[in-house]
Amino acid sequence: MSRTKNMTEQDSSQTIKVKTKSKPITGVLVLLIGIIGLIFAIGLSISFGAADIDLMTVWSAVFSFNGDLTSHQIIQEIRLPRVLGAAIIGACFSVAGAIMQGMTRNPLADSGLLGLNAGAAFMVAISLSFFPGLSYQYFLFFSFAGAAMSTIIVFGIGSMSRLGLTPMRLVLAGAAVTALLTSLSQGIAIHFDLEQDLAFWYAGDVSRATWENLEYMFPWVLIAFIGALFLSRSITLLSLGEEIAIGLGQRPTLIKIAGFIVVLILAGIAVSMVGAVSFVGLLIPHLTRFLVGHDYRWIIPNSIVVGSLFMVIADLCARMMNPPNETPIGALIAVIGVPFFLYIARKGGKGL
């Protein structure tokens, strides 16, 4: 029994190595460069704003906080939680997109394009209308529920055809559900006079991040990331085809259930914090896949770092494009995301 298990593991490792064109050395380099770039970007993002603060002051505010200094208070209470929130949200969207693309073998998969963001935003509209003043943990629960609801609807609609659930049918079902839930959300907002509150969820804004919110969301994010890394090898095999995965001892149904639980946690947290931002989960997995190969043991950790870096830079650009006003981060990302989506679709889903 033990010998058979070892042979199966060796076969699966050999299959991953041959068919995914894994690039472990490149993966390590991208990870290290990404971490260094992320630290530098966080420093710049904290430094620049309505009131520019030099990097030495940023350093002292983080490691030698002085509550009597206004600059230190700005950094600790406003900018630092915002930047950390942007980094976490970028990682959440990126990992969710990577898992969805791997499990569904759909290069166009993204939590926004498949309706998860719209479902979460719809339940946010419900909570704002009928349960105003909820604390963040209950708010987060509504976001989870909305993401789960839209996932069930999208996959249910996409599976109705005799041909089964194809990547294009999944995207079309996601577009239809997104349009429906967005319309319902806007109708609720108009009826309950919540246009300004709900506009935040569709424009995208990281300013909601506070130490209290980050403290509550961090354990969930950590658990989801650990789960994603634990599933990464199985997702790699599943991305090669269910027949190959089954032949190498995997259980596709269990992998998909576990994977979608992780996606729901990540997408629900991200939308509850920043709003219904799309395309991050589409862009970053393709970029990391291009850099490190198709092995999800490298795609997922690199998506965490690259997604964080991308979101921190996007938030900085959104704040600096038209000061003192902020450009909605969702609109800024869409300027990049829409052409990339069309590019992937035109190539037949081959990606970079």
N, C-alpha and C positions, 0 to 999 in steps of 0.2 A: 504493500500500500504506500509506504513511504517512498519507495523507489519510483513508483508510478507518479506520485505527486512531484518528486524532484524532476522527473523527465518532462512533465507537463510544464513546470515552471521554466525549465531550460528552453523548451520549444517556444513558449510564449515570449521569452526574452529575445530569442533569436528572431522570431517573427517581428517583434517591435523594432529590433535593430535594422532588419533588412527592409521592411516595408515603410517605415516612417522616416527613414533617412535622418535619424537622430544626430544632433550636433552637440554633444555634451560639453566640449571645450568652449564652443561659441556660447552655449547656454550659461556657463559659469561667467564668461566675460561680460555678456549682456547684463547678467544679474548684478555683477560688481559695478559696472559702469552706470547702470540704472540707479543703484543705491546711492552712489556718489552724486549723480545728477539730481536725484530726488532731494538729498540733503541741501545741495546748493540752491535748488529751486525753492525749497521751503524757506531758506534764509532770505532770498530775494523777495518772495511773496510777503513775508512778514515785514520786510524793510520798506517796500513801496506801498503807497496808499495816499489818502487825502493829506496826510502829514508824513513826509519821508523821514525814515529813521535809519541811521547808519548801522552797518552790520555789527560793529562792536557793541552798540547799545542793545541790539537784538541778543547777542551772546550773553551779555550781563543780565538782561531781563529774564532769560531762560534759566541760567545757572546761578545767578546771584540776585534774585528778585528784591527790589526795594519798593515797597508800597507807597513811599512818599513821592516817587517820581511819576509824573503823568505818562511819560513815554513807556515806562515799565507796565503801568496799568493798562494802557492801550494794547500792548503786546500780549500780556497775560490773559486779559479778559475778552478781547475782541479778535485780534489777528491770529494768535496761535491756535485757539480752538477752531477757527474758520479754516485755516490752512490744513490742519490735521484732519478736519472733517472732509475737506476736498480730496485729500489723499486716500482716505478710507473709502469714500464713495466711488472714486475712480477705480480702485481695486475691486470693489463689489460688482460694479457694472461689468468690468473686464472679465472677471472670473466667471460670472453668470453667463456671459456671452460665450466664453470658451467652452464651458460645460455643455451648453445647449447646442453649439455647433458640432461638438464631438459626439454627443449622444444621438442627435437627430440626423447626423451626416448632412446637415444643411448649412452651407457657407453663408447664407443670409440670415441665420438665426441671431436674434438679439432680443433682450427683454422688452425693448421699446417696440420693435417691429412685430413681435409676436403677441402684443397686447397686454403683457404683464404690467407695464408702467401705467397704461390707461386704466386697467382694473384697479390697481392700487390707488390711483388718483380719484377714481369714481367713489371708492369707499372713503377716501379722505373727504370728498364733498359730502357724503352721507354723514360722516362724523361731525363736520363743521356745522351742518344744518340742524341735526337733531340732538347732538350731544356737545354743544359748545363748551369750551373750557376744560376739555379732557387733558390729563397729563400725558406726557410723551409716550409712556409705556402702553397706554390704551390706544393712543394714536397709532403707534407702531403695529398693534394688533389688527386694527382696521386695515392698515396697508398690507399686511400679510394676507388677510382674508380676501382682499380685492385681487391681489396677485394670483392667489390660488384659484379663485373663481374664474378669472379670465383664462388661466391656463387650461382648466377643465373644458371651458367653452370652445377655445381655439382648437384643442386637440380633438374634441368631440366632433366639431364641424369638419375639420380636415380629414377625419377618418370615415366620413359617411360614404365616400365614393367606393365603388367596387375595386378601383385600382389601389386603394389604400392611401396611406399618409405619405405623399410625395413632398419634397422640399418646396416646390412652387405652390402646391395646394396649402401647405402650412403657412406660407407668407401671405397668401391671399386671405386665408381665414383670419390671420392676425390683423391684417389691414381692415377687414370688415368689422371685427370685434372692437378694434381701436376706434374706428369711426363711430360705432354705436355708443360705446361707453363714454367717449369724449362728448358726444352730443347730449347724452343724458346728464353728464356732469355739468355741462354748460346750462342746461335747462334748470337743473336744481339750483345752480348759482344765481341765475336770473330770478327765480321764484323767491329765494330766500335772501336776495340782495347780498350775495357773496362774491360778486365778480372780482373785486380787488383781492380778496383772500385766495380765491382759486386761481387767479391769474399767476400767482407765484408758482403753482405746481406745474403749469404748462410753460412758463418762461424759463424756469430753472434758476435757482439762487442758493448759494452756499451759506448765506448769512445766518441761517437758522441754527447752525452748529454752535453749541454751547458746551461747557465742560459737563454739565448735568446730562445733556443728551448723549454726548460721547461716552460718558461713563456707563450709561445704560445700554447703548448699542454695542460697545466693544466686546463684551463676552459672546454675544450672538455672532458677531463677525468672526471672532477668533475660532469659535466652534465650526462655523461654516467653512472657513479656510482650511482648518485641519481635516474636515470631511472631504473637501475638494482634493486636497493632496493625497489623502488616503485612497480616493477613488480614481486618481489620475491614471494609474496603470490599466485599470479596467476600462476606463473611458477610451484610452488609446486603442485597446483591442476592439472595443465596440465600434470605434470610428473606422475600423478596417472592414466592418461588416458583421452582422449578427452570426452568420454561419461560422466565420473564423473564430469569433469570441466564444461561441458554444463549443466548438471543437477543441478549444484550449481551456475548457473547464470553467468558463464564465457563465453567469446567470443574468442575461440581458434585462429581464424584467426587474429584478432586484436592483441592478445597477441604475436603471432609469428612475425607479422610485426614489432611491437614495439621492441621485443626482438632482432630481427636480425639487426635492426637499431643500437641498443646499441652494438651488437657484431661487426658490421662493424666499428663503431667508435673506439672501443677498439683495435681490431685487426689491423686496419689501422694505428693507432698511434703507437702501439707497433712495428710493422714491419718497419715503417718509421724511428724509432729510433734505434732499435737493430738489425734488419735483420730478416730473415725468420727462427726464432727459433721455433722448435716444441716441443711437449710433456709437456710443463709447464701447458697448459690448460687441459691436460689429467691427470696428476699426482695430482695436488693440489685439484681439486674438489673431487676426490675419497678419498683423505686423510681427507679432512674436513668433508665429508659425513660420513666417518667411525667414526670420533670423535664426531660430533654433531647431527647425524641423517640425515633424508632425507628432512627436512624442509628448503626450500631455504631462508627463512627469517633469518636463522642462517648460512647456507652454504655460501651465497654471502658475508656478512661482514667478515666472517672468512677466506674466500678465498682471500679477499683483503689483510688481514694482513699476512696470511701464505704464499701467493704468493709473497708478497714483501720480507718477510724474506728469502724465498727460493732463490729468484733471487739475493739478496744482498750477501748471502753466496756463491752462485754459481760464482758470479763475483769475489769475494775475492779469491776463490779457483783457478779460471782461471788465476788470476794474480800471485798467489803464487806457483803454481805447477812447473813452469819452469822459474824462474826469470833470467834475466830481460825480457825475452820474455813472451808473453801472450798466453795461450791456448785458442782457440776459444770457447766461452761460449756455442755455439750451439752444438759443438761436446761433450763437457763435460756433458751437460744435456741429450744428446742422449744416452750416456753410461748408464744412469739410466732409461731413458724413454723407450727405445726399449725393454728391458726385462720386464718392467712393462706392456707395450702394449701387449706383448705375453702372459703374465700372465692373464690379463683381458680377452683376446680373448680365451684363453684355458678354463677359468672358465665360458665361455658363457656370459660374460658381467656382472657378479655379483659383480665385484669389490672386495674391501677389505672385 
